[in-house]
Amino acid sequence: MHKHLRYGVLENLSQVRRIRLGQLWGVALLATPIAWLSPAVFFTLHFLLNLLNTQLTLNQRLAQSLLFTVVVELASVIHALGHIISGKLVGNAMDALLITATRYVNVYEGDQTIFPSRIHIGRAAGGPLLNLLAAGIVYAVAGSNGAAFAERFIAINLFFGLGGLLPLPSVDGGVIWREVWRLLRR
């Protein structure tokens, strides 16, 4: 088992081929050869978990899983865009965004220890903050009586935003809280 699997990445990022898709604001957009499996992974995951809800028909399960998949993919793009924007704002964006079958990975080349904590915090905070902002905007527009898409969009973006701020390894919160701790120790 490779070390990246414990962080929810199916591919071995140390060895996987990276396919160049283009560039966005100076950040290379890359994908692994099996990145195209992402919708199937999330659809299947949701469908299997949804089997616990015995009151749904097959069509309802399929529709909910499709909606979940679309919103997760959209929330992932929003999250990545937040990282790119925040990296530009703090003057040190990621070198590349790597799209895998399960998640997007920010790629930073070179020695990152030379950068001050504010750079690390700024870069890491962008993804979760843009997800929270997107959830807030859709909530403001749709209100509490939103359609199924709006409700799912809000919930998943809140999950990405708040979950991304948790002090866990391999998520943005791990970086943020590590750097806050470093600042407090000084």
C-alpha positions as CSV (number, residue, x, y, z in Angstrom):
1,M,0.0,0.0,0.0
2,H,1.4,3.4,-0.9
3,K,1.5,6.4,1.5
4,H,-1.1,8.5,-0.4
5,L,-3.9,5.9,0.1
6,R,-4.3,6.9,3.8
7,Y,-5.2,10.4,2.6
8,G,-7.9,9.2,0.3
9,V,-5.9,9.2,-2.9
10,L,-6.1,6.0,-5.0
11,E,-3.1,6.7,-7.1
12,N,0.5,6.6,-5.9
13,L,1.4,10.2,-6.5
14,S,5.1,9.5,-6.3
15,Q,5.0,7.3,-9.4
16,V,1.8,8.1,-11.3
17,R,1.9,9.7,-14.8
18,R,0.7,13.3,-14.9
19,I,-1.2,14.4,-17.9
20,R,-1.1,18.1,-18.7
21,L,-4.6,19.6,-19.3
22,G,-3.6,23.2,-19.5
23,Q,-3.0,26.1,-17.3
24,L,-5.1,28.5,-15.2
25,W,-3.5,31.8,-14.0
26,G,-0.1,30.3,-14.2
27,V,-1.0,27.1,-12.4
28,A,-0.5,23.9,-14.4
29,L,-3.6,21.7,-14.5
30,L,-2.7,18.0,-14.4
31,A,-4.6,14.8,-14.2
32,T,-3.7,11.2,-13.4
33,P,-4.7,8.6,-16.0
34,I,-7.6,7.4,-13.9
35,A,-8.9,10.8,-12.8
36,W,-11.9,10.3,-15.2
37,L,-13.1,7.7,-12.6
38,S,-13.9,10.4,-10.1
39,P,-17.7,10.7,-11.0
40,A,-18.0,6.9,-10.9
41,V,-16.3,6.7,-7.5
42,F,-18.6,9.3,-5.9
43,F,-21.7,8.0,-7.6
44,T,-21.0,4.4,-6.4
45,L,-20.1,5.6,-2.9
46,H,-23.3,7.6,-2.5
47,F,-25.4,4.8,-4.0
48,L,-24.0,2.2,-1.7
49,L,-24.4,4.4,1.4
50,N,-27.9,5.3,0.2
51,L,-28.9,1.6,0.4
52,L,-29.3,2.1,4.1
53,N,-32.3,4.3,3.4
54,T,-34.8,1.5,2.7
55,Q,-37.7,3.9,1.9
56,L,-36.3,5.0,-1.4
57,T,-37.1,3.5,-4.8
58,L,-34.3,2.6,-7.2
59,N,-35.0,5.7,-9.3
60,Q,-34.8,7.9,-6.3
61,R,-31.5,6.4,-5.3
62,L,-30.1,6.9,-8.8
63,A,-31.3,10.5,-8.9
64,Q,-29.9,11.3,-5.5
65,S,-26.5,9.7,-6.3
66,L,-26.3,11.6,-9.6
67,L,-27.1,14.9,-7.9
68,F,-24.5,14.1,-5.2
69,T,-21.9,13.4,-7.8
70,V,-22.5,16.5,-9.8
71,V,-22.4,18.7,-6.7
72,V,-19.2,17.0,-5.3
73,E,-17.4,17.6,-8.6
74,L,-18.6,21.2,-8.7
75,A,-17.5,21.8,-5.0
76,S,-14.1,20.3,-5.8
77,V,-13.6,22.8,-8.6
78,I,-14.7,25.7,-6.4
79,H,-12.3,24.5,-3.7
80,A,-9.4,24.3,-6.1
81,L,-10.2,27.7,-7.6
82,G,-10.2,29.1,-4.0
83,H,-6.6,27.7,-3.6
84,I,-5.5,29.2,-6.8
85,I,-7.0,32.6,-6.0
86,S,-5.7,32.7,-2.5
87,G,-2.2,31.6,-3.7
88,K,-2.2,34.5,-6.1
89,L,-3.4,36.9,-3.4
90,V,-0.5,36.0,-1.0
91,G,2.0,36.1,-3.9
92,N,2.8,32.4,-4.0
93,A,0.4,30.1,-5.8
94,M,0.7,26.4,-6.2
95,D,2.8,25.1,-9.0
96,A,0.2,22.7,-10.2
97,L,-3.2,21.3,-9.5
98,L,-3.3,17.5,-9.8
99,I,-6.7,16.0,-10.4
100,T,-7.0,12.4,-9.1
101,A,-9.8,9.9,-9.1
102,T,-10.8,10.9,-5.5
103,R,-9.6,14.5,-4.9
104,Y,-7.6,17.4,-6.1
105,V,-4.0,17.8,-4.9
106,N,-2.1,21.0,-4.7
107,V,1.4,20.5,-5.9
108,Y,4.2,22.8,-4.6
109,E,7.7,22.3,-6.0
110,G,10.8,23.1,-4.0
111,D,11.5,23.9,-0.4
112,Q,8.3,25.2,1.1
113,T,9.9,25.8,4.5
114,I,11.4,29.1,3.3
115,F,7.9,30.7,3.1
116,P,6.5,32.6,6.1
117,S,3.4,31.2,7.9
118,R,1.2,33.9,6.4
119,I,1.8,32.4,2.9
120,H,1.0,28.9,4.0
121,I,-2.1,30.0,5.9
122,G,-3.3,32.2,3.0
123,R,-2.8,29.4,0.4
124,A,-4.5,26.8,2.6
125,A,-7.5,28.9,3.6
126,G,-8.6,29.8,0.1
127,G,-10.2,26.5,-0.7
128,P,-12.4,26.1,2.4
129,L,-13.3,29.8,2.4
130,L,-14.5,29.8,-1.2
131,N,-16.6,26.7,-0.5
132,L,-18.1,28.5,2.5
133,L,-18.7,31.7,0.4
134,A,-20.4,29.6,-2.3
135,A,-22.6,27.9,0.2
136,G,-23.6,31.3,1.7
137,I,-24.3,32.8,-1.7
138,V,-26.6,29.9,-2.7
139,Y,-28.3,30.0,0.7
140,A,-28.9,33.7,0.3
141,V,-30.3,33.3,-3.2
142,A,-32.3,30.1,-2.6
143,G,-33.3,30.6,1.0
144,S,-34.3,27.8,3.3
145,N,-36.9,26.5,0.8
146,G,-34.4,25.8,-1.9
147,A,-34.6,23.1,-4.5
148,A,-32.9,19.8,-4.1
149,F,-29.8,21.0,-6.0
150,A,-29.5,24.1,-3.9
151,E,-29.9,22.2,-0.6
152,R,-27.3,19.6,-1.7
153,F,-24.9,22.3,-3.0
154,I,-25.1,24.2,0.3
155,A,-24.6,21.0,2.4
156,I,-21.6,19.7,0.4
157,N,-19.9,23.1,0.2
158,L,-20.3,23.5,4.0
159,F,-18.8,20.1,4.4
160,F,-15.8,21.0,2.1
161,G,-15.4,24.4,3.8
162,L,-15.8,23.4,7.5
163,G,-14.1,20.0,7.0
164,G,-11.2,21.6,5.2
165,L,-10.6,23.7,8.3
166,L,-10.2,20.7,10.6
167,P,-6.7,20.2,11.9
168,L,-6.2,16.9,10.1
169,P,-3.2,15.7,8.0
170,S,-3.5,16.2,4.3
171,V,-6.3,18.7,4.6
172,D,-6.1,22.5,4.6
173,G,-6.8,22.8,8.3
174,G,-3.7,20.7,9.1
175,V,-1.6,23.4,7.3
176,I,-3.5,26.3,8.8
177,W,-3.3,25.1,12.4
178,R,0.3,24.0,12.1
179,E,1.2,27.5,11.0
180,V,-0.9,29.2,13.6
181,W,0.8,27.0,16.3
182,R,4.2,28.1,14.9
183,L,3.2,31.7,15.1
184,L,1.9,31.3,18.7
185,R,5.1,29.6,19.8
186,R,7.2,32.6,18.5
